[in-house]
Amino acid sequence: MFTKNVGSIDRVVRIVIGLALLAGFFLNADAAYRWLYLIGLVPLATGIFGSCAIYSLIGINTCSIRK
C-alpha cells in the first residue's frame, strides 16, 4: 500500500509523541483548545504504519530495509 520510509527509532518516537498528545486530550478535559491534542493521531498513525507522506514528498527515508 505505502512504501515504508520510517525507521525503527523514528517509529518509536512518533508513537510515544502521538500517545502523549492523545493522553493530553483525555487528561485536559476543561482546556479551551483541547481538540488540538488530536493532532497526536498523525504521528501515531505514521509510527504504526511506518510510512510518512511528507517524507515521501521530500525524499527522506530513515528505514534501513535493503532493496
N, C-alpha and C positions, 0 to 999 in steps of 0.2 A: 504494500500500500504506500507507505512513505519510506524513503531511504533513511537508514539510521545514520545520524550525524552528531549525536550527543554521546560523549564518552562516559565511563562509569563514575568518575569523580564528579563530573558535571551533572550527571543524573541525580546523584545523591544530594548534592547541594540544591538542585531545583526542587526535589521532593521535600526536603527539610524546610526550605523557604515557603513553598506552597502550603505545607501543613501548618507552619507557624502563622501565616496570614489567615488561613481559614480558622485557626484556633482563635485569633483575634476577633474574627467576625462573631463567633459564638460567645466569647467572653466579654465583649464590649456591647452589651445589648442596648445601652442607652446612648451610644455615641451618635453624633449628628451625621457623620458621613460613614456610617457603618458599612454600607454597601461597597465601599472602596476595597475592603478586605477581600471581596470576592475575586479580585484580580489574582489572588493566590491560585485560582483554578488553572490559570495559564501555565505557570511554572510546574505545577503538579502534573498536569496532563503531558507536557513536553518531557518531563522526567520519567513518567511511567511509560510513554510510548517510545522514547528515545529518538524522537525526531523534532526538529525545530525549524519552522518555516523561515524565520529570519536568518538562521544560519545558512539555509539553502539559498536565500536571495543574495547574501554577501559572500558565499563560497567558503564558509568555515566548516571544518569537520574535526571534532575532538574525539571521534570514535576511532579505536585502534583495530578495526576489523581489516584483515588482509584480503585484498582482492585477488 
